[in-house]
Amino acid sequence: MGVAVRVTLGLVWWWAALRLALVPRASGAVEAGVVLGGWTVSLLPVHCVAKERATGVVVATGRWLRAWRGRGAGDEGR
């Protein structure tokens, strides 16, 4: 994504955020959607990690089923 696009999207987000904060009666669903969408997207890089690098990842070898049922590693015989 180019710098101009990022700056434009950032300016649109700030415009919507300031409009919601300063003139709430004049702002509507579009401003709220822009602010909520931008805020939600800003959280993704913090909370998303590639599965291979995640600590304690549950791989699809049956371990996920034991984790879902709340059983430990030594409870396969039940």
PyMOL Python script that loads the backbone (N, CA, C, O; Angstrom):
from pymol import cmd

cmd.read_pdbstr("""\
ATOM      1  N   MET A   1       0.847  -1.168   0.000  1.00  0.00           N
ATOM      2  CA  MET A   1       0.000   0.000   0.000  1.00  0.00           C
ATOM      3  C   MET A   1       0.890   1.228   0.000  1.00  0.00           C
ATOM      4  O   MET A   1       1.824   1.333   0.795  1.00  0.00           O
ATOM      5  N   GLY A   2       0.602   2.131  -0.874  1.00  0.00           N
ATOM      6  CA  GLY A   2       1.427   3.317  -1.016  1.00  0.00           C
ATOM      7  C   GLY A   2       1.254   4.310   0.122  1.00  0.00           C
ATOM      8  O   GLY A   2       0.280   4.264   0.873  1.00  0.00           O
ATOM      9  N   VAL A   3       2.212   5.197   0.225  1.00  0.00           N
ATOM     10  CA  VAL A   3       2.197   6.209   1.281  1.00  0.00           C
ATOM     11  C   VAL A   3       0.990   7.122   1.130  1.00  0.00           C
ATOM     12  O   VAL A   3       0.350   7.470   2.122  1.00  0.00           O
ATOM     13  N   ALA A   4       0.675   7.509  -0.087  1.00  0.00           N
ATOM     14  CA  ALA A   4      -0.463   8.409  -0.312  1.00  0.00           C
ATOM     15  C   ALA A   4      -1.773   7.763   0.136  1.00  0.00           C
ATOM     16  O   ALA A   4      -2.630   8.435   0.710  1.00  0.00           O
ATOM     17  N   VAL A   5      -1.930   6.484  -0.120  1.00  0.00           N
ATOM     18  CA  VAL A   5      -3.148   5.778   0.291  1.00  0.00           C
ATOM     19  C   VAL A   5      -3.229   5.706   1.809  1.00  0.00           C
ATOM     20  O   VAL A   5      -4.292   5.928   2.389  1.00  0.00           O
ATOM     21  N   ARG A   6      -2.109   5.396   2.453  1.00  0.00           N
ATOM     22  CA  ARG A   6      -2.091   5.324   3.921  1.00  0.00           C
ATOM     23  C   ARG A   6      -2.408   6.669   4.557  1.00  0.00           C
ATOM     24  O   ARG A   6      -3.169   6.744   5.522  1.00  0.00           O
ATOM     25  N   VAL A   7      -1.823   7.727   4.015  1.00  0.00           N
ATOM     26  CA  VAL A   7      -2.074   9.067   4.551  1.00  0.00           C
ATOM     27  C   VAL A   7      -3.545   9.443   4.345  1.00  0.00           C
ATOM     28  O   VAL A   7      -4.177   9.998   5.244  1.00  0.00           O
ATOM     29  N   THR A   8      -4.077   9.144   3.183  1.00  0.00           N
ATOM     30  CA  THR A   8      -5.482   9.454   2.898  1.00  0.00           C
ATOM     31  C   THR A   8      -6.407   8.696   3.839  1.00  0.00           C
ATOM     32  O   THR A   8      -7.339   9.277   4.396  1.00  0.00           O
ATOM     33  N   LEU A   9      -6.160   7.411   4.020  1.00  0.00           N
ATOM     34  CA  LEU A   9      -6.992   6.623   4.936  1.00  0.00           C
ATOM     35  C   LEU A   9      -6.866   7.119   6.376  1.00  0.00           C
ATOM     36  O   LEU A   9      -7.845   7.137   7.122  1.00  0.00           O
ATOM     37  N   GLY A  10      -5.672   7.515   6.756  1.00  0.00           N
ATOM     38  CA  GLY A  10      -5.473   8.062   8.097  1.00  0.00           C
ATOM     39  C   GLY A  10      -6.217   9.367   8.295  1.00  0.00           C
ATOM     40  O   GLY A  10      -6.816   9.591   9.346  1.00  0.00           O
ATOM     41  N   LEU A  11      -6.181  10.227   7.296  1.00  0.00           N
ATOM     42  CA  LEU A  11      -6.915  11.489   7.376  1.00  0.00           C
ATOM     43  C   LEU A  11      -8.423  11.273   7.430  1.00  0.00           C
ATOM     44  O   LEU A  11      -9.124  11.962   8.171  1.00  0.00           O
ATOM     45  N   VAL A  12      -8.920  10.328   6.655  1.00  0.00           N
ATOM     46  CA  VAL A  12     -10.355  10.014   6.694  1.00  0.00           C
ATOM     47  C   VAL A  12     -10.743   9.493   8.069  1.00  0.00           C
ATOM     48  O   VAL A  12     -11.789   9.862   8.602  1.00  0.00           O
ATOM     49  N   TRP A  13      -9.897   8.628   8.651  1.00  0.00           N
ATOM     50  CA  TRP A  13     -10.195   8.098   9.980  1.00  0.00           C
ATOM     51  C   TRP A  13     -10.214   9.217  11.016  1.00  0.00           C
ATOM     52  O   TRP A  13     -11.125   9.284  11.842  1.00  0.00           O
ATOM     53  N   TRP A  14      -9.215  10.094  10.977  1.00  0.00           N
ATOM     54  CA  TRP A  14      -9.171  11.193  11.952  1.00  0.00           C
ATOM     55  C   TRP A  14     -10.340  12.137  11.774  1.00  0.00           C
ATOM     56  O   TRP A  14     -10.902  12.621  12.756  1.00  0.00           O
ATOM     57  N   TRP A  15     -10.716  12.407  10.529  1.00  0.00           N
ATOM     58  CA  TRP A  15     -11.876  13.261  10.272  1.00  0.00           C
ATOM     59  C   TRP A  15     -13.119  12.661  10.910  1.00  0.00           C
ATOM     60  O   TRP A  15     -13.877  13.361  11.580  1.00  0.00           O
ATOM     61  N   ALA A  16     -13.331  11.348  10.700  1.00  0.00           N
ATOM     62  CA  ALA A  16     -14.513  10.695  11.261  1.00  0.00           C
ATOM     63  C   ALA A  16     -14.452  10.670  12.783  1.00  0.00           C
ATOM     64  O   ALA A  16     -15.472  10.887  13.438  1.00  0.00           O
ATOM     65  N   ALA A  17     -13.286  10.411  13.358  1.00  0.00           N
ATOM     66  CA  ALA A  17     -13.153  10.356  14.817  1.00  0.00           C
ATOM     67  C   ALA A  17     -13.421  11.725  15.442  1.00  0.00           C
ATOM     68  O   ALA A  17     -14.141  11.828  16.435  1.00  0.00           O
ATOM     69  N   LEU A  18     -12.844  12.765  14.862  1.00  0.00           N
ATOM     70  CA  LEU A  18     -13.069  14.107  15.399  1.00  0.00           C
ATOM     71  C   LEU A  18     -14.520  14.547  15.219  1.00  0.00           C
ATOM     72  O   LEU A  18     -15.083  15.201  16.097  1.00  0.00           O
ATOM     73  N   ARG A  19     -15.114  14.200  14.113  1.00  0.00           N
ATOM     74  CA  ARG A  19     -16.525  14.540  13.887  1.00  0.00           C
ATOM     75  C   ARG A  19     -17.413  13.849  14.914  1.00  0.00           C
ATOM     76  O   ARG A  19     -18.339  14.464  15.443  1.00  0.00           O
ATOM     77  N   LEU A  20     -17.139  12.574  15.203  1.00  0.00           N
ATOM     78  CA  LEU A  20     -17.907  11.867  16.228  1.00  0.00           C
ATOM     79  C   LEU A  20     -17.718  12.482  17.606  1.00  0.00           C
ATOM     80  O   LEU A  20     -18.667  12.575  18.385  1.00  0.00           O
ATOM     81  N   ALA A  21     -16.501  12.901  17.906  1.00  0.00           N
ATOM     82  CA  ALA A  21     -16.212  13.448  19.237  1.00  0.00           C
ATOM     83  C   ALA A  21     -16.733  14.870  19.410  1.00  0.00           C
ATOM     84  O   ALA A  21     -17.235  15.220  20.478  1.00  0.00           O
ATOM     85  N   LEU A  22     -16.620  15.692  18.368  1.00  0.00           N
ATOM     86  CA  LEU A  22     -16.949  17.104  18.509  1.00  0.00           C
ATOM     87  C   LEU A  22     -18.390  17.449  18.128  1.00  0.00           C
ATOM     88  O   LEU A  22     -18.987  18.358  18.705  1.00  0.00           O
ATOM     89  N   VAL A  23     -18.940  16.730  17.166  1.00  0.00           N
ATOM     90  CA  VAL A  23     -20.304  17.019  16.706  1.00  0.00           C
ATOM     91  C   VAL A  23     -21.088  15.707  16.609  1.00  0.00           C
ATOM     92  O   VAL A  23     -21.423  15.276  15.506  1.00  0.00           O
ATOM     93  N   PRO A  24     -21.384  15.069  17.735  1.00  0.00           N
ATOM     94  CA  PRO A  24     -22.005  13.743  17.684  1.00  0.00           C
ATOM     95  C   PRO A  24     -23.400  13.728  17.056  1.00  0.00           C
ATOM     96  O   PRO A  24     -23.787  12.733  16.443  1.00  0.00           O
ATOM     97  N   ARG A  25     -24.161  14.823  17.200  1.00  0.00           N
ATOM     98  CA  ARG A  25     -25.513  14.839  16.631  1.00  0.00           C
ATOM     99  C   ARG A  25     -25.502  14.956  15.113  1.00  0.00           C
ATOM    100  O   ARG A  25     -26.440  14.508  14.452  1.00  0.00           O
ATOM    101  N   ALA A  26     -24.471  15.543  14.561  1.00  0.00           N
ATOM    102  CA  ALA A  26     -24.388  15.712  13.107  1.00  0.00           C
ATOM    103  C   ALA A  26     -23.717  14.530  12.420  1.00  0.00           C
ATOM    104  O   ALA A  26     -23.806  14.396  11.200  1.00  0.00           O
ATOM    105  N   SER A  27     -23.055  13.682  13.173  1.00  0.00           N
ATOM    106  CA  SER A  27     -22.384  12.530  12.564  1.00  0.00           C
ATOM    107  C   SER A  27     -23.336  11.339  12.564  1.00  0.00           C
ATOM    108  O   SER A  27     -24.312  11.290  13.312  1.00  0.00           O
ATOM    109  N   GLY A  28     -23.019  10.392  11.706  1.00  0.00           N
ATOM    110  CA  GLY A  28     -23.926   9.261  11.556  1.00  0.00           C
ATOM    111  C   GLY A  28     -23.212   7.929  11.490  1.00  0.00           C
ATOM    112  O   GLY A  28     -22.111   7.751  12.011  1.00  0.00           O
ATOM    113  N   ALA A  29     -23.879   7.002  10.830  1.00  0.00           N
ATOM    114  CA  ALA A  29     -23.387   5.630  10.749  1.00  0.00           C
ATOM    115  C   ALA A  29     -22.096   5.528   9.934  1.00  0.00           C
ATOM    116  O   ALA A  29     -21.259   4.669  10.212  1.00  0.00           O
ATOM    117  N   VAL A  30     -21.928   6.386   8.941  1.00  0.00           N
ATOM    118  CA  VAL A  30     -20.717   6.323   8.112  1.00  0.00           C
ATOM    119  C   VAL A  30     -19.491   6.658   8.957  1.00  0.00           C
ATOM    120  O   VAL A  30     -18.489   5.945   8.914  1.00  0.00           O
ATOM    121  N   GLU A  31     -19.571   7.739   9.723  1.00  0.00           N
ATOM    122  CA  GLU A  31     -18.445   8.114  10.570  1.00  0.00           C
ATOM    123  C   GLU A  31     -18.170   7.042  11.617  1.00  0.00           C
ATOM    124  O   GLU A  31     -17.016   6.689  11.863  1.00  0.00           O
ATOM    125  N   ALA A  32     -19.218   6.533  12.225  1.00  0.00           N
ATOM    126  CA  ALA A  32     -19.048   5.483  13.237  1.00  0.00           C
ATOM    127  C   ALA A  32     -18.423   4.234  12.625  1.00  0.00           C
ATOM    128  O   ALA A  32     -17.556   3.609  13.235  1.00  0.00           O
ATOM    129  N   GLY A  33     -18.860   3.870  11.425  1.00  0.00           N
ATOM    130  CA  GLY A  33     -18.295   2.701  10.747  1.00  0.00           C
ATOM    131  C   GLY A  33     -16.832   2.878  10.395  1.00  0.00           C
ATOM    132  O   GLY A  33     -16.036   1.949  10.530  1.00  0.00           O
ATOM    133  N   VAL A  34     -16.479   4.069   9.943  1.00  0.00           N
ATOM    134  CA  VAL A  34     -15.076   4.349   9.599  1.00  0.00           C
ATOM    135  C   VAL A  34     -14.203   4.266  10.844  1.00  0.00           C
ATOM    136  O   VAL A  34     -13.130   3.663  10.814  1.00  0.00           O
ATOM    137  N   VAL A  35     -14.659   4.868  11.933  1.00  0.00           N
ATOM    138  CA  VAL A  35     -13.874   4.857  13.173  1.00  0.00           C
ATOM    139  C   VAL A  35     -13.760   3.444  13.719  1.00  0.00           C
ATOM    140  O   VAL A  35     -12.667   3.008  14.081  1.00  0.00           O
ATOM    141  N   LEU A  36     -14.863   2.727  13.782  1.00  0.00           N
ATOM    142  CA  LEU A  36     -14.830   1.364  14.310  1.00  0.00           C
ATOM    143  C   LEU A  36     -13.984   0.451  13.442  1.00  0.00           C
ATOM    144  O   LEU A  36     -13.207  -0.353  13.958  1.00  0.00           O
ATOM    145  N   GLY A  37     -14.125   0.567  12.126  1.00  0.00           N
ATOM    146  CA  GLY A  37     -13.327  -0.256  11.217  1.00  0.00           C
ATOM    147  C   GLY A  37     -11.844   0.035  11.327  1.00  0.00           C
ATOM    148  O   GLY A  37     -11.032  -0.889  11.362  1.00  0.00           O
ATOM    149  N   GLY A  38     -11.482   1.307  11.382  1.00  0.00           N
ATOM    150  CA  GLY A  38     -10.068   1.661  11.507  1.00  0.00           C
ATOM    151  C   GLY A  38      -9.477   1.216  12.821  1.00  0.00           C
ATOM    152  O   GLY A  38      -8.333   0.763  12.877  1.00  0.00           O
ATOM    153  N   TRP A  39     -10.253   1.343  13.879  1.00  0.00           N
ATOM    154  CA  TRP A  39      -9.774   0.924  15.194  1.00  0.00           C
ATOM    155  C   TRP A  39      -9.621  -0.593  15.236  1.00  0.00           C
ATOM    156  O   TRP A  39      -8.649  -1.101  15.793  1.00  0.00           O
ATOM    157  N   THR A  40     -10.562  -1.310  14.659  1.00  0.00           N
ATOM    158  CA  THR A  40     -10.489  -2.774  14.639  1.00  0.00           C
ATOM    159  C   THR A  40      -9.292  -3.248  13.833  1.00  0.00           C
ATOM    160  O   THR A  40      -8.582  -4.156  14.264  1.00  0.00           O
ATOM    161  N   VAL A  41      -9.058  -2.660  12.690  1.00  0.00           N
ATOM    162  CA  VAL A  41      -7.919  -3.044  11.860  1.00  0.00           C
ATOM    163  C   VAL A  41      -6.602  -2.737  12.573  1.00  0.00           C
ATOM    164  O   VAL A  41      -5.618  -3.456  12.402  1.00  0.00           O
ATOM    165  N   SER A  42      -6.586  -1.677  13.366  1.00  0.00           N
ATOM    166  CA  SER A  42      -5.354  -1.333  14.069  1.00  0.00           C
ATOM    167  C   SER A  42      -4.991  -2.368  15.121  1.00  0.00           C
ATOM    168  O   SER A  42      -3.829  -2.451  15.521  1.00  0.00           O
ATOM    169  N   LEU A  43      -5.950  -3.156  15.577  1.00  0.00           N
ATOM    170  CA  LEU A  43      -5.670  -4.191  16.571  1.00  0.00           C
ATOM    171  C   LEU A  43      -5.069  -5.453  15.960  1.00  0.00           C
ATOM    172  O   LEU A  43      -4.372  -6.196  16.650  1.00  0.00           O
ATOM    173  N   LEU A  44      -5.323  -5.704  14.698  1.00  0.00           N
ATOM    174  CA  LEU A  44      -4.891  -6.952  14.082  1.00  0.00           C
ATOM    175  C   LEU A  44      -3.395  -7.223  14.165  1.00  0.00           C
ATOM    176  O   LEU A  44      -3.016  -8.328  14.553  1.00  0.00           O
ATOM    177  N   PRO A  45      -2.531  -6.288  13.826  1.00  0.00           N
ATOM    178  CA  PRO A  45      -1.106  -6.615  13.888  1.00  0.00           C
ATOM    179  C   PRO A  45      -0.620  -6.974  15.293  1.00  0.00           C
ATOM    180  O   PRO A  45       0.373  -7.687  15.435  1.00  0.00           O
ATOM    181  N   VAL A  46      -1.289  -6.503  16.306  1.00  0.00           N
ATOM    182  CA  VAL A  46      -0.877  -6.787  17.673  1.00  0.00           C
ATOM    183  C   VAL A  46      -1.267  -8.194  18.079  1.00  0.00           C
ATOM    184  O   VAL A  46      -0.521  -8.864  18.794  1.00  0.00           O
ATOM    185  N   HIS A  47      -2.427  -8.648  17.631  1.00  0.00           N
ATOM    186  CA  HIS A  47      -2.974  -9.906  18.116  1.00  0.00           C
ATOM    187  C   HIS A  47      -2.840 -11.078  17.144  1.00  0.00           C
ATOM    188  O   HIS A  47      -3.128 -12.212  17.526  1.00  0.00           O
ATOM    189  N   CYS A  48      -2.423 -10.847  15.925  1.00  0.00           N
ATOM    190  CA  CYS A  48      -2.315 -11.923  14.948  1.00  0.00           C
ATOM    191  C   CYS A  48      -0.866 -12.363  14.801  1.00  0.00           C
ATOM    192  O   CYS A  48       0.031 -11.539  14.623  1.00  0.00           O
ATOM    193  N   VAL A  49      -0.648 -13.662  14.877  1.00  0.00           N
ATOM    194  CA  VAL A  49       0.681 -14.235  14.733  1.00  0.00           C
ATOM    195  C   VAL A  49       0.556 -15.450  13.825  1.00  0.00           C
ATOM    196  O   VAL A  49      -0.440 -16.170  13.886  1.00  0.00           O
ATOM    197  N   ALA A  50       1.541 -15.678  13.000  1.00  0.00           N
ATOM    198  CA  ALA A  50       1.533 -16.874  12.166  1.00  0.00           C
ATOM    199  C   ALA A  50       1.498 -18.114  13.041  1.00  0.00           C
ATOM    200  O   ALA A  50       2.147 -18.159  14.087  1.00  0.00           O
ATOM    201  N   LYS A  51       0.744 -19.120  12.617  1.00  0.00           N
ATOM    202  CA  LYS A  51       0.550 -20.313  13.428  1.00  0.00           C
ATOM    203  C   LYS A  51       1.876 -20.984  13.793  1.00  0.00           C
ATOM    204  O   LYS A  51       2.024 -21.525  14.889  1.00  0.00           O
ATOM    205  N   GLU A  52       2.827 -20.946  12.874  1.00  0.00           N
ATOM    206  CA  GLU A  52       4.117 -21.594  13.130  1.00  0.00           C
ATOM    207  C   GLU A  52       4.893 -20.901  14.248  1.00  0.00           C
ATOM    208  O   GLU A  52       5.709 -21.539  14.913  1.00  0.00           O
ATOM    209  N   ARG A  53       4.653 -19.603  14.466  1.00  0.00           N
ATOM    210  CA  ARG A  53       5.402 -18.851  15.466  1.00  0.00           C
ATOM    211  C   ARG A  53       4.636 -18.681  16.780  1.00  0.00           C
ATOM    212  O   ARG A  53       5.186 -18.154  17.747  1.00  0.00           O
ATOM    213  N   ALA A  54       3.395 -19.113  16.828  1.00  0.00           N
ATOM    214  CA  ALA A  54       2.584 -18.912  18.023  1.00  0.00           C
ATOM    215  C   ALA A  54       3.051 -19.830  19.151  1.00  0.00           C
ATOM    216  O   ALA A  54       3.392 -20.990  18.917  1.00  0.00           O
ATOM    217  N   THR A  55       3.063 -19.312  20.354  1.00  0.00           N
ATOM    218  CA  THR A  55       3.447 -20.101  21.514  1.00  0.00           C
ATOM    219  C   THR A  55       2.253 -20.926  21.972  1.00  0.00           C
ATOM    220  O   THR A  55       1.161 -20.387  22.151  1.00  0.00           O
ATOM    221  N   GLY A  56       2.448 -22.222  22.162  1.00  0.00           N
ATOM    222  CA  GLY A  56       1.376 -23.084  22.649  1.00  0.00           C
ATOM    223  C   GLY A  56       0.304 -23.357  21.628  1.00  0.00           C
ATOM    224  O   GLY A  56      -0.842 -23.623  21.990  1.00  0.00           O
ATOM    225  N   VAL A  57       0.651 -23.296  20.351  1.00  0.00           N
ATOM    226  CA  VAL A  57      -0.347 -23.526  19.314  1.00  0.00           C
ATOM    227  C   VAL A  57      -0.846 -24.964  19.373  1.00  0.00           C
ATOM    228  O   VAL A  57      -0.066 -25.886  19.611  1.00  0.00           O
ATOM    229  N   VAL A  58      -2.129 -25.155  19.160  1.00  0.00           N
ATOM    230  CA  VAL A  58      -2.735 -26.482  19.165  1.00  0.00           C
ATOM    231  C   VAL A  58      -2.812 -26.931  17.714  1.00  0.00           C
ATOM    232  O   VAL A  58      -3.618 -26.411  16.943  1.00  0.00           O
ATOM    233  N   VAL A  59      -1.977 -27.893  17.339  1.00  0.00           N
ATOM    234  CA  VAL A  59      -1.947 -28.376  15.961  1.00  0.00           C
ATOM    235  C   VAL A  59      -3.019 -29.441  15.759  1.00  0.00           C
ATOM    236  O   VAL A  59      -3.532 -30.017  16.718  1.00  0.00           O
ATOM    237  N   ALA A  60      -3.343 -29.692  14.499  1.00  0.00           N
ATOM    238  CA  ALA A  60      -4.428 -30.619  14.172  1.00  0.00           C
ATOM    239  C   ALA A  60      -3.955 -32.065  14.201  1.00  0.00           C
ATOM    240  O   ALA A  60      -3.997 -32.741  13.173  1.00  0.00           O
ATOM    241  N   THR A  61      -3.511 -32.551  15.343  1.00  0.00           N
ATOM    242  CA  THR A  61      -3.093 -33.951  15.470  1.00  0.00           C
ATOM    243  C   THR A  61      -3.927 -34.659  16.529  1.00  0.00           C
ATOM    244  O   THR A  61      -3.499 -35.683  17.062  1.00  0.00           O
ATOM    245  N   GLY A  62      -5.083 -34.148  16.836  1.00  0.00           N
ATOM    246  CA  GLY A  62      -5.904 -34.708  17.893  1.00  0.00           C
ATOM    247  C   GLY A  62      -5.721 -33.950  19.197  1.00  0.00           C
ATOM    248  O   GLY A  62      -6.534 -34.073  20.113  1.00  0.00           O
ATOM    249  N   ARG A  63      -4.652 -33.166  19.279  1.00  0.00           N
ATOM    250  CA  ARG A  63      -4.396 -32.392  20.486  1.00  0.00           C
ATOM    251  C   ARG A  63      -5.480 -31.339  20.691  1.00  0.00           C
ATOM    252  O   ARG A  63      -5.841 -31.032  21.827  1.00  0.00           O
ATOM    253  N   TRP A  64      -6.004 -30.779  19.585  1.00  0.00           N
ATOM    254  CA  TRP A  64      -7.047 -29.761  19.703  1.00  0.00           C
ATOM    255  C   TRP A  64      -8.304 -30.352  20.317  1.00  0.00           C
ATOM    256  O   TRP A  64      -8.999 -29.669  21.070  1.00  0.00           O
ATOM    257  N   LEU A  65      -8.610 -31.608  20.011  1.00  0.00           N
ATOM    258  CA  LEU A  65      -9.798 -32.250  20.572  1.00  0.00           C
ATOM    259  C   LEU A  65      -9.634 -32.476  22.073  1.00  0.00           C
ATOM    260  O   LEU A  65     -10.575 -32.271  22.840  1.00  0.00           O
ATOM    261  N   ARG A  66      -8.444 -32.895  22.492  1.00  0.00           N
ATOM    262  CA  ARG A  66      -8.184 -33.062  23.926  1.00  0.00           C
ATOM    263  C   ARG A  66      -8.247 -31.721  24.643  1.00  0.00           C
ATOM    264  O   ARG A  66      -8.754 -31.633  25.761  1.00  0.00           O
ATOM    265  N   ALA A  67      -7.736 -30.685  24.003  1.00  0.00           N
ATOM    266  CA  ALA A  67      -7.788 -29.355  24.609  1.00  0.00           C
ATOM    267  C   ALA A  67      -9.227 -28.874  24.713  1.00  0.00           C
ATOM    268  O   ALA A  67      -9.599 -28.262  25.715  1.00  0.00           O
ATOM    269  N   TRP A  68     -10.041 -29.138  23.704  1.00  0.00           N
ATOM    270  CA  TRP A  68     -11.437 -28.725  23.708  1.00  0.00           C
ATOM    271  C   TRP A  68     -12.214 -29.435  24.820  1.00  0.00           C
ATOM    272  O   TRP A  68     -13.072 -28.840  25.472  1.00  0.00           O
ATOM    273  N   ARG A  69     -11.899 -30.701  25.020  1.00  0.00           N
ATOM    274  CA  ARG A  69     -12.603 -31.481  26.042  1.00  0.00           C
ATOM    275  C   ARG A  69     -12.000 -31.277  27.428  1.00  0.00           C
ATOM    276  O   ARG A  69     -12.544 -31.775  28.413  1.00  0.00           O
ATOM    277  N   GLY A  70     -10.885 -30.553  27.520  1.00  0.00           N
ATOM    278  CA  GLY A  70     -10.285 -30.254  28.809  1.00  0.00           C
ATOM    279  C   GLY A  70      -9.460 -31.391  29.378  1.00  0.00           C
ATOM    280  O   GLY A  70      -9.264 -31.477  30.590  1.00  0.00           O
ATOM    281  N   ARG A  71      -8.981 -32.254  28.515  1.00  0.00           N
ATOM    282  CA  ARG A  71      -8.177 -33.377  28.984  1.00  0.00           C
ATOM    283  C   ARG A  71      -6.695 -33.061  28.812  1.00  0.00           C
ATOM    284  O   ARG A  71      -6.311 -32.298  27.926  1.00  0.00           O
ATOM    285  N   GLY A  72      -5.891 -33.642  29.648  1.00  0.00           N
ATOM    286  CA  GLY A  72      -4.448 -33.442  29.579  1.00  0.00           C
ATOM    287  C   GLY A  72      -3.796 -34.377  28.599  1.00  0.00           C
ATOM    288  O   GLY A  72      -4.475 -35.153  27.926  1.00  0.00           O
ATOM    289  N   ALA A  73      -2.452 -34.311  28.507  1.00  0.00           N
ATOM    290  CA  ALA A  73      -1.701 -35.138  27.559  1.00  0.00           C
ATOM    291  C   ALA A  73      -1.743 -36.607  27.919  1.00  0.00           C
ATOM    292  O   ALA A  73      -1.647 -37.450  27.026  1.00  0.00           O
ATOM    293  N   GLY A  74      -1.882 -36.951  29.196  1.00  0.00           N
ATOM    294  CA  GLY A  74      -1.882 -38.341  29.611  1.00  0.00           C
ATOM    295  C   GLY A  74      -3.261 -38.967  29.696  1.00  0.00           C
ATOM    296  O   GLY A  74      -3.401 -40.074  30.215  1.00  0.00           O
ATOM    297  N   ASP A  75      -4.289 -38.279  29.193  1.00  0.00           N
ATOM    298  CA  ASP A  75      -5.669 -38.769  29.303  1.00  0.00           C
ATOM    299  C   ASP A  75      -6.194 -39.393  28.018  1.00  0.00           C
ATOM    300  O   ASP A  75      -7.407 -39.387  27.803  1.00  0.00           O
ATOM    301  N   GLU A  76      -5.332 -39.934  27.149  1.00  0.00           N
ATOM    302  CA  GLU A  76      -5.808 -40.475  25.872  1.00  0.00           C
ATOM    303  C   GLU A  76      -6.645 -41.723  26.057  1.00  0.00           C
ATOM    304  O   GLU A  76      -7.500 -41.992  25.213  1.00  0.00           O
ATOM    305  N   GLY A  77      -6.450 -42.500  27.109  1.00  0.00           N
ATOM    306  CA  GLY A  77      -7.131 -43.771  27.294  1.00  0.00           C
ATOM    307  C   GLY A  77      -8.562 -43.655  27.779  1.00  0.00           C
ATOM    308  O   GLY A  77      -9.259 -44.669  27.815  1.00  0.00           O
ATOM    309  N   ARG A  78      -9.025 -42.521  28.141  1.00  0.00           N
ATOM    310  CA  ARG A  78     -10.391 -42.381  28.667  1.00  0.00           C
ATOM    311  C   ARG A  78     -11.435 -42.377  27.595  1.00  0.00           C
ATOM    312  O   ARG A  78     -12.624 -42.266  27.891  1.00  0.00           O
TER     313      ARG A  78
END
""", "prot")
cmd.dss("prot")
cmd.show_as("cartoon", "prot")
cmd.util.cbc("prot")
cmd.orient("prot")
